[in-house]
Amino acid sequence: MVVTLTEKAAEEIKKSIVEWNVDPNTAFRIAITGGGCSGFGYQLNFITEVDEEKYIVSEQHGVKVVVDRKSANHLEGTSIDWGRDENSLDTGFKISNPNAVKSCGCGKSFSV
């Protein structure tokens, strides 16, 4: 598994699918994009069409998780949790990426 979701993160994703009236067969996609203050940024979104040649697919705590193959090397071993950031009052996804050598203060971008 490239990326691991905690149970808390999976519960929040399932809650969002219901609240936002998203197709229940939707997959939670994690990708890397260029940009951010440290070079790369995380992109989290829902997708409905999953091309198994383009994505690595796993099922975790009742959530279909997909990682595009281009992002997989930078995300290997990453875990995603849900909770309050200890440095601020923000609640949201907390991404722990062992491949990141530097990240910005907001935790939304990193470099390898």
Protein Blocks (a to p, Z undefined) as FASTA:
>chain_A
ZZacdfklmmmmmmmmmmnopafkbccdddddeedjnopacdddddfbdcfklpccddee
hiacdddfklmmmmgopacdddddfkbmbdcdddddfkbmbdcfkopaccZZ
